[in-house]
Amino acid sequence: MNLRNRRNKNHVEMHSGALNDILFILLLFFLIVSTLANPNVIKLTLPKAKSNTKSKQTVVVSINDKREFFVGTNKVAFGSLKQMLAASIARDSKEVDPTIVVNAEKSVPVEDVVSIMEIAREIGAKVVLATTKPPETK
């Protein structure tokens, strides 16, 4: 004798069709917001270049028109620049080829950029000079 009635048994179901849409919208939102975030908050006027080469950034060094040096967003005296760069590269030691990206204002003397290149050579890092792409002419 079967006392359980199988027809009266309720099945609880959760519809998750809208959940996929919400997750997709959130994913798009975070992707768009992450592309707008720029870690280089020091505003500089960069020189122009015709080629568009990109390098994976390990450390960013910025030089403004007052010849002040910044590692990331931290202001650093030139005398302690080598120690700060070596510490930053050692912290990111998973990089095969550590790279220093130099953001120099247009009016900065070339000697300052060359001095950063010499420091990078001493600590075994590559140097990339950040530039802006000139406007297209027709």
C-alpha positions in Angstrom: 0.0 0.0 0.0 1.5 3.3 -1.1 0.6 6.0 1.4 2.6 8.7 -0.3 0.9 10.5 -3.0 3.4 11.5 -5.6 1.1 14.0 -7.3 0.9 16.3 -4.3 4.6 16.6 -3.9 5.7 20.2 -4.6 9.0 20.9 -6.4 10.6 24.2 -5.5 12.4 25.7 -8.5 14.4 28.9 -8.7 14.4 30.6 -12.1 17.9 32.0 -12.8 17.3 33.3 -16.3 17.6 37.0 -15.1 20.7 36.2 -13.1 22.7 35.7 -16.2 21.7 39.1 -17.6 22.6 40.8 -14.4 26.0 39.2 -14.2 26.7 40.1 -17.8 25.8 43.7 -17.2 28.0 43.9 -14.1 30.9 42.3 -16.0 30.6 44.9 -18.8 30.4 47.7 -16.2 33.5 46.6 -14.4 35.4 46.1 -17.7 34.5 49.6 -18.9 35.4 51.2 -15.5 38.7 49.4 -15.4 39.8 50.8 -18.7 39.1 54.3 -17.5 41.3 54.0 -14.5 44.7 55.4 -15.2 47.5 54.8 -12.6 49.5 57.8 -13.9 47.7 60.7 -12.3 50.5 63.2 -12.9 49.5 65.3 -15.8 52.3 65.8 -18.3 52.5 66.9 -21.9 54.3 64.0 -23.6 56.4 64.2 -26.8 54.8 62.8 -30.0 55.8 59.7 -31.9 54.5 58.1 -35.1 54.9 54.5 -34.0 52.6 52.9 -31.5 54.7 50.5 -29.4 53.5 49.2 -26.1 55.4 47.6 -23.3 54.3 45.9 -20.1 54.9 48.4 -17.3 56.8 47.4 -14.3 57.7 50.8 -12.9 56.6 54.2 -14.1 58.9 57.2 -13.6 57.5 60.6 -14.3 59.4 63.9 -14.6 57.4 67.1 -14.6 58.4 70.6 -16.0 59.9 71.5 -12.6 62.3 68.6 -12.9 60.6 66.7 -10.0 60.9 62.9 -10.2 58.0 60.6 -9.3 58.0 56.8 -9.0 54.4 55.9 -9.6 52.8 58.8 -7.8 55.4 59.2 -5.0 57.7 62.2 -5.3 61.4 61.0 -5.0 64.6 63.0 -4.8 67.0 62.2 -7.6 69.6 60.9 -5.2 67.3 58.1 -3.9 65.8 57.3 -7.3 68.1 54.3 -7.9 67.3 52.7 -4.5 63.5 53.3 -5.1 63.6 51.8 -8.6 65.7 48.8 -7.4 63.2 48.1 -4.6 60.2 48.4 -6.9 61.7 46.0 -9.4 62.7 43.6 -6.7 59.1 43.6 -5.4 57.9 42.7 -8.9 60.6 40.1 -9.4 58.2 37.8 -11.3 58.9 39.9 -14.4 61.4 38.3 -16.8 62.4 41.6 -18.3 61.7 44.5 -15.8 60.7 47.6 -17.6 60.8 51.2 -16.5 58.4 53.5 -18.4 59.6 57.2 -18.5 56.9 59.8 -18.7 58.8 63.1 -19.2 57.4 66.5 -19.9 58.3 67.9 -23.3 60.3 70.7 -21.8 62.5 68.4 -19.6 66.1 68.3 -20.6 67.3 65.1 -22.3 70.0 64.7 -19.6 67.3 63.8 -17.0 65.9 61.1 -19.3 69.4 59.8 -20.0 70.2 59.7 -16.3 67.2 57.5 -15.7 68.3 55.3 -18.6 71.7 54.9 -17.0 70.1 54.0 -13.6 68.0 51.4 -15.4 71.0 49.9 -17.1 72.8 49.6 -13.8 69.9 47.7 -12.2 69.3 45.6 -15.2 66.0 47.0 -16.5 64.7 48.1 -19.9 63.6 51.6 -20.5 60.6 52.8 -22.6 59.9 56.4 -23.2 56.2 57.3 -23.2 54.9 59.4 -26.0 51.6 60.5 -27.5 50.5 59.8 -31.0 50.3 62.9 -33.2 46.9 63.7 -34.8 46.3 62.1 -38.1 46.7 64.4 -41.1 44.8 63.8 -44.3 
